[in-house]
Amino acid sequence: MPKLLVVHHTPSPSLQAMFEAAVSGARTDEIDGVEVVVRPALIAAALDVLEADGYLLGTPANIGYMSGALKHFFDGIYYPCVEATRRRPYGLYVHGGSDTGGAVRAVESITAGLQWRPVRPPVCVTGTVGKHDVEACWELGALVAAEVAG
């Protein structure tokens, strides 16, 4: 069965809402046959990445960069996974107080090195998370799951 790995760092209520929506979208009944595995960024490991067929990544934008937890995840998986995971699909959602650009650039730089392919542009939210933002995260989760399902 194809597997979608959700790797997230969710330290705030805003990110929790985005995370829950993305996972709900990935687990929608409209997409059959995809196992959704959720791992906090500080726990996710190379084996999780190697066993997955696609990835959904969530992070806050902290001082213009992705969270240290997501960076730790990438540091641990990069070399063990760089050859084996090329061309796998991924999606990204980011929340920031005033800007998400630096975090997005950082994640996109690393995923470009891994040669992962984005299924759509990242869902970026600054400030309060609204209904439209939650819907965009749900759609992101569903799109990545659909891509993994083939």
N, C-alpha and C positions, 0 to 999 in steps of 0.2 A: 504494500500500500504506500503511495506517495506520502511524504512527510513534510510539513511546513514547520519550521522552527521560529518561534517568536522570542526574540532576545530584547529585553527591555530594562530600563532603569526608570523607576516610577516613584519619585520621592514626593510628589505633590498631588493634591486633589485634581488639578487640571490634567496632569499626565495620567492619573488613574482613569479619568473619564475617557481620554483618548485611547488608552490601552484597552479598556473594557470594550469599547466600540470596535476597535480593530480586531480583537480576538473574536468578538461576536460575528463580525463580517466573515472572518476566516472559517468560522464554524457554521455558517448558514446552511440550512437544509437544501438549498439550491445547488450546492456543490457536494457531490458524493465521493467517497473513497479517499479523502485526505485526512491524515492524522495530524492534528495540531498539537505541537509540543511547546510548552511555555517554560522559559528559563530566565531568571533574573541575570543581568549581564555579568554580575560577579560570580555566578555559578556556571554559566554556559561554558562548554569546553570544546576543544577540537573534535572530539568524538561526536558530540551533538551536531556539529556543523557537517561533518563528513556523512553522517547518517541521514541528513535532511536533503530535500530536493529543492528547497527555496527558503527564503528568510524574510521575516518581518522585524524591523528594527525600530525601537522607540527610545528617545533620549530627550532630556532637557537641554537647552542651550545655556551653558554655564560660562559666564565671562567670555562670551564669544566663541565657545568651543563645545564639542560634545561632552557629555558627562565623563568623568574619570572612569566610571564603571564600564561604560561602553568602550572607551579607549583600552582599558584593561582586557576586555573581551577580545578586541581586535589584536592586541599584542600577543595574546596567548594562542590565537588560532591562525594567524597569518601564514607563517611558514609551513606548518603541518597541512594546511588546507589549500594553499595557493594553486597547486597543480590540479588537484582533484575536483575543485568546485567551480572551475571556469564555466561561464555562460549560465550559471544558475540565476533564477529570477529573485529579485528582492524588492521590498518596499520600505519606506522610511517615514516616520512621523516625528515631529520635533515641536516642543513647546518652549517658548522663551518669554521673559518679561517684556522685552522691548525689541529683540532682534533674534533671528535664527540663522542668519546667513553664514556665520563662521562655523557653526555646528554642521550645517548642511554641507559646506565646502569640505570640511574635514572628513565626514563620512563618505562623501562622494569620491574623494581622493583615495581613500583606502579601498573602497569597493571597486574603483577603477583598476587599482593594482591587482585586486583579486580577480578581475575581469567578470564580476557579477553584473547582471543587466537589470536596470530599474524597469519595473512594469509601468510606472507612471512617475511624474514629478512628485517630490516629497510633499506630504501634508504638513504645512508650517503654520503654527498658531502663535500669536503673541497676545499677551493679556488674557482676558477671560475667554474660556472655551464656550462657544455657543452651539446651538443646535446644528447649524450648518457644518461646523468643525467636527462634531461627533459623527454626522452623516458622512463626511469626507473620510474619516478614519474607518468607519464601517465599510465603505466602498473600497478603500485601500486593502483592507484585510480580505475582502471577497475577491478582489482582482488578483492578489498574490496567490490565494488558495486556488483560484481557477487556473492560473498559469501552472501551478504545481500539479494540478489534476490532469493537465494536458488537454 
